[in-house]
């Protein structure tokens, strides 16, 4: 039986800052141990000053993520003083490279270019003043290093900005998609209210009953529902895309879960088992739609990202106050689903492989759950291969978020 592979997690936040400063400091210190070996070329006071400058420069990297420009401006003179005063020339230049990269990667391109130019100008001035440690070739290579580091940081910033922009765009599209579906559900229910109130008012008048209060109430309900429908149509006209058709079929719900799991089995070759606990109940329309879409998106993610998946278990637990939904598979590729989460989730019940893949995966499912006041968690199964999506959806709509 193969042992489970644990996912490597890189440090984040302050832990990452500490790791950067400590790791760089260890590398620089290791390259400067020559100061304690062999014949001495400087006084112990100068050596102590050099190590103090190393500690200052490496320690400043702890603040580089939060204050990149200030740290870069601080490190440049520290590194300059070190190389002017020390006879051993340890690899402290690495700290300067990391600082310049951090400034560019933070999007401060002008500041990075200015600091890089300051390094080149300062080194050139030192060379022209008679410093034999840096010749013309070394100065040219230094300039190339500075330009390359700043360019690399700028590329990273551009890539990160693009990824974040795409994530925001997908989240916005998913919110609009959820809003359109909720408007469809609400519009259908209000249409029923309008029709039923009109029929009740007609029967009241036809029967000759003399209850003006009831007649006025029914007339108010009919007129209010008609006005609400008119406003909904106006809003939907703004939300819908130009080429998007208005749905004619009712919004899907858990009543069609069997169709969805059968389609997953036929299309993706999966063995899908549905387990229901608790007494089934009629769900609010928006909650029923959300539960269906979560199952649909989860099955799509299994088909697209779970390598070697053979079975999926869909569990529905009807509790007293909330519906607990869980979709668990036995495949691999959990990292791809956790990071990208690309799936469909926007079809009209077409199921796996038949929808256009315009959803946003786990992020979209999480938005849907939040829209009805629920919570969603997704990640690898503990202790082995597989992936599990767990959703809690409260029955009451008073907690739903706009």
C-alpha positions in Angstrom: 0.0 0.0 0.0 1.6 3.3 -1.0 2.2 5.8 1.7 0.2 9.1 1.4 2.2 12.0 -0.1 2.0 15.1 2.1 1.6 18.4 0.4 4.6 20.7 0.9 3.4 24.0 2.3 5.6 27.0 2.0 5.7 29.5 4.8 3.4 32.6 4.5 3.3 36.0 6.0 5.7 36.8 8.8 7.0 33.2 8.7 8.1 33.7 5.1 9.8 37.0 6.1 11.7 35.3 8.8 12.7 32.4 6.5 14.0 34.8 3.9 16.1 36.9 6.3 17.4 33.8 8.1 18.1 31.8 5.0 19.9 34.6 3.3 21.9 35.4 6.4 23.0 31.8 6.6 24.2 31.8 3.0 26.1 35.1 3.4 27.6 34.0 6.7 28.7 30.7 5.2 30.4 32.5 2.3 32.2 34.9 4.8 33.7 32.3 7.1 37.0 33.0 5.4 37.4 35.9 7.7 38.2 33.5 10.5 40.5 31.1 8.5 44.1 31.5 7.5 46.2 34.6 7.5 44.4 37.8 8.6 44.1 40.6 6.1 42.3 43.1 8.4 41.9 44.0 12.0 39.4 42.3 14.3 37.6 45.6 14.7 37.1 45.8 10.9 35.9 42.1 10.9 33.4 42.9 13.6 32.1 45.9 11.7 31.7 43.7 8.6 29.7 41.1 10.4 27.5 43.8 12.0 26.8 45.2 8.5 25.9 41.6 7.3 23.5 41.3 10.2 21.9 44.7 9.4 21.5 43.9 5.7 20.1 40.4 6.2 17.9 41.5 9.0 16.4 44.2 6.9 15.0 41.6 4.5 12.5 40.7 7.2 10.7 44.0 6.4 11.2 43.8 2.6 7.8 42.5 1.8 6.0 45.2 3.7 8.4 48.1 3.0 10.3 47.2 -0.2 11.5 50.6 -1.2 12.7 51.7 2.3 14.5 48.4 2.7 16.2 48.7 -0.7 17.3 52.2 0.1 18.7 51.1 3.4 20.5 48.0 2.1 22.4 49.9 -0.7 24.6 52.0 1.6 25.1 49.2 4.1 26.3 46.9 1.3 28.5 49.7 -0.1 30.1 50.4 3.2 30.8 46.7 3.7 32.6 46.2 0.4 34.6 49.4 0.9 35.7 48.5 4.4 36.0 44.7 4.3 39.0 42.9 2.8 37.2 39.6 2.5 34.3 40.5 0.2 31.7 38.0 1.2 28.6 37.4 -0.9 26.6 40.2 0.7 25.7 41.4 -2.8 23.0 38.6 -2.8 21.0 40.7 -0.2 21.1 43.7 -2.6 19.8 41.5 -5.5 16.9 40.2 -3.4 16.0 43.7 -2.2 16.0 45.1 -5.8 13.9 42.1 -7.0 11.4 42.7 -4.1 11.0 46.4 -5.1 10.3 45.5 -8.7 8.0 42.5 -7.8 6.0 44.9 -5.6 5.2 47.0 -8.6 7.5 49.9 -7.7 9.3 49.8 -11.1 10.4 53.4 -11.0 11.8 53.0 -7.5 13.5 49.8 -8.5 15.1 51.4 -11.6 16.3 54.4 -9.5 17.8 52.2 -6.9 19.5 50.0 -9.5 20.9 53.1 -11.2 22.2 54.3 -7.8 24.1 51.1 -7.4 25.6 51.3 -10.8 26.5 55.0 -10.5 28.0 54.4 -7.0 30.1 51.5 -8.2 31.2 53.5 -11.2 32.3 56.4 -9.1 34.2 54.1 -6.8 36.0 52.5 -9.8 36.9 55.9 -11.3 38.3 57.1 -8.0 40.9 54.4 -8.1 39.3 51.3 -6.6 41.0 48.4 -8.4 38.6 45.7 -7.0 36.0 46.6 -9.8 37.2 46.9 -13.4 35.3 47.7 -16.5 34.2 44.1 -17.2 32.9 43.6 -13.7 31.1 46.9 -13.9 29.4 45.8 -17.2 28.4 42.5 -15.6 27.1 44.3 -12.6 24.9 46.5 -14.8 23.6 43.4 -16.5 22.7 41.8 -13.2 20.9 44.8 -12.0 18.8 45.2 -15.2 18.1 41.4 -15.3 16.9 41.4 -11.6 14.6 44.4 -12.1 13.2 43.0 -15.3 12.5 39.6 -13.6 10.8 41.3 -10.7 8.7 43.4 -13.1 7.7 40.2 -15.0 6.6 38.5 -11.8 4.6 41.6 -10.8 2.8 41.6 -14.2 2.1 37.9 -14.0 0.7 38.1 -10.5 -1.4 41.1 -11.4 -2.8 39.2 -14.4 -3.7 36.2 -12.3 -5.4 38.3 -9.6 -7.3 40.2 -12.3 -8.5 36.9 -13.8 -9.6 35.7 -10.4 -11.5 38.9 -9.7 -13.1 38.7 -13.2 -14.2 35.1 -12.7 -15.6 35.9 -9.2 -17.5 38.8 -10.7 -18.9 36.7 -13.5 -19.9 34.0 -11.0 -21.7 36.5 -8.8 -23.6 37.8 -11.8 -24.5 34.3 -12.8 -25.8 33.5 -9.4 -27.8 36.8 -9.4 -29.3 35.8 -12.7 -30.3 32.4 -11.5 -31.7 33.7 -8.2 -33.7 36.3 -10.2 -35.1 33.6 -12.4 -36.2 31.6 -9.3 -37.7 34.6 -7.6 -39.4 35.8 -10.8 -41.0 32.4 -11.2 -42.4 32.5 -7.7 -43.6 36.0 -7.9 -45.4 35.1 -11.2 -47.2 32.4 -9.3 -48.2 34.9 -6.6 -49.5 37.3 -9.2 -51.6 34.6 -11.0 -53.0 33.2 -7.8 -53.9 36.5 -6.3 -55.6 37.5 -9.5 -57.6 34.2 -9.6 -58.6 34.6 -5.9 -59.8 38.2 -6.6 -61.8 37.0 -9.6 -63.4 34.2 -7.6 -64.2 36.6 -4.7 -66.0 39.0 -7.0 -67.8 36.2 -8.9 -69.1 34.6 -5.7 -70.6 37.9 -4.6 -68.8 37.9 -1.3 -68.8 41.3 0.4 -65.4 41.6 2.1 -63.8 44.8 0.9 -60.8 44.3 3.1 -60.0 41.0 1.5 -60.6 42.3 -1.9 -58.3 45.3 -1.3 -55.6 43.0 0.1 -55.8 40.7 -3.0 -55.7 43.7 -5.3 -52.7 45.1 -3.5 -50.9 41.8 -3.7 -51.7 41.5 -7.4 -50.5 45.1 -8.2 -47.4 44.8 -6.1 -46.4 41.5 -7.6 -46.9 42.9 -11.1 -44.7 45.9 -10.3 -42.1 43.6 -8.8 -42.1 41.5 -11.9 -41.6 44.6 -14.1 -38.6 45.7 -12.0 -37.1 42.2 -12.1 -37.4 42.1 -15.9 -35.6 45.5 -16.0 -32.9 44.2 -13.7 -32.5 41.0 -15.7 -32.2 42.9 -18.9 -29.1 44.6 -17.4 -27.6 41.5 -15.9 -28.0 39.2 -18.8 -25.5 39.1 -21.6 -26.5 40.2 -25.0 -26.5 36.7 -26.5 -27.8 35.0 -23.4 -31.2 33.3 -23.7 -33.8 33.6 -21.1 -34.3 30.1 -19.6 -37.7 28.4 -20.3 -37.3 25.4 -18.1 -37.6 25.5 -14.3 -34.4 25.9 -12.3 -32.8 22.5 -11.5 -32.8 21.2 -8.0 -32.0 18.0 -6.0 -35.0 16.3 -7.5 -32.8 16.0 -10.6 -29.8 14.7 -8.7 -30.4 11.2 -10.1 -30.2 12.4 -13.7 -27.0 14.3 -12.8 -25.2 11.3 -11.2 -26.3 9.0 -14.0 -24.9 11.4 -16.6 -21.6 11.5 -14.7 -21.4 7.8 -14.7 -22.2 7.5 -18.4 -20.0 10.4 -19.6 -17.0 10.2 -17.2 -17.1 6.5 -16.4 -17.5 7.2 -12.6 -19.3 5.1 -10.1 -21.5 7.6 -8.2 -23.2 6.6 -5.0 -25.8 8.8 -3.3 -26.3 8.5 0.4 -29.2 10.3 2.1 -29.6 10.8 5.8 -32.4 12.4 7.7 -36.0 13.1 6.5 -36.0 14.7 3.1 -37.9 18.1 3.0 -38.9 20.7 0.5 -36.1 23.2 0.2 -36.2 26.9 -0.6 -35.8 27.4 -4.4 -32.5 29.2 -4.2 -31.0 26.7 -1.7 -32.2 23.8 -3.8 -30.5 25.3 -6.9 -27.3 26.0 -4.9 -27.1 22.4 -3.7 -27.6 21.0 -7.3 -24.9 23.4 -8.7 -22.4 22.3 -6.0 -22.9 18.7 -6.8 -22.7 19.4 -10.6 -19.5 21.5 -10.2 -17.9 18.9 -7.9 -18.6 16.0 -10.3 -17.1 18.1 -13.2 -14.0 18.8 -11.1 -13.6 15.1 -10.5 -13.9 14.3 -14.2 -11.4 17.0 -15.2 -8.8 17.0 -12.4 -9.0 13.8 -10.4 -6.5 11.4 -12.0 -7.5 7.8 -11.6 -10.8 8.5 -9.9 -13.2 5.6 -10.1 -15.9 6.3 -7.5 -17.6 9.4 -6.1 -19.9 9.5 -3.0 -22.6 12.2 -2.7 -23.9 12.5 0.8 -27.0 14.5 1.7 -27.8 15.0 5.4 -31.1 16.7 6.1 -30.6 18.2 9.6 -33.1 20.1 11.7 -31.7 23.5 10.7 -29.4 22.9 7.7 -28.6 20.7 4.8 -25.1 19.2 4.9 -23.8 18.2 1.5 -20.6 16.3 0.9 -19.0 15.1 -2.4 -16.0 12.8 -1.9 -13.9 11.0 -4.5 -10.9 8.6 -4.5 -8.7 10.2 -7.2 -5.5 12.2 -7.2 -4.8 15.6 -8.5 -6.1 17.4 -5.4 -3.7 20.3 -5.9 -5.0 21.1 -9.3 -8.5 21.3 -8.0 -7.6 23.3 -4.9 -5.6 25.9 -7.0 -7.5 26.2 -10.3 -10.8 24.7 -9.5 -11.9 25.2 -13.1 -15.2 23.7 -13.9 -18.6 24.4 -15.2 -21.3 24.9 -12.8 -23.3 27.2 -15.1 -25.1 24.8 -17.3 -28.8 24.0 -17.4 -28.5 20.4 -16.2 -26.3 19.3 -19.0 -24.0 17.5 -16.6 -20.3 16.5 -16.9 -18.6 17.2 -20.1 -21.7 18.8 -21.6 -21.4 22.3 -20.2 -19.1 25.0 -21.5 -16.6 25.2 -18.7 -17.4 28.9 -17.9 -17.6 28.6 -14.2 -14.9 29.2 -11.7 -14.7 25.9 -9.8 -14.3 25.9 -6.1 -14.3 29.7 -5.9 -17.7 29.7 -7.7 -19.1 27.1 -5.4 -18.0 29.1 -2.4 -19.7 32.2 -3.8 -22.9 30.2 -4.3 -22.8 28.9 -0.7 -22.2 32.3 0.7 -25.1 33.8 -1.3 -27.6 31.7 0.6 -25.8 32.1 4.0 -23.9 28.8 3.8 -20.3 27.7 4.1 -18.1 25.6 1.9 -14.8 23.8 2.6 -12.8 21.8 0.0 -9.5 20.0 0.2 -7.7 16.6 0.1 -9.1 13.8 2.2 -7.2 13.3 5.5 -4.8 10.4 5.4 -4.8 9.4 1.8 -5.7 10.1 -1.8 -8.9 11.8 -2.8 -10.7 15.1 -2.4 -13.8 16.2 -0.5 -16.1 19.1 -0.8 -18.3 19.9 2.2 -21.1 22.4 2.2 -23.5 23.6 5.0 -26.7 25.3 3.8 -29.1 26.7 6.4 -32.8 26.2 5.6 -33.7 29.7 6.7 -33.1 32.6 4.3 -32.7 35.3 6.9 -29.0 34.8 6.8 -28.6 35.0 3.1 -26.2 37.5 1.8 -26.8 39.9 -1.1 
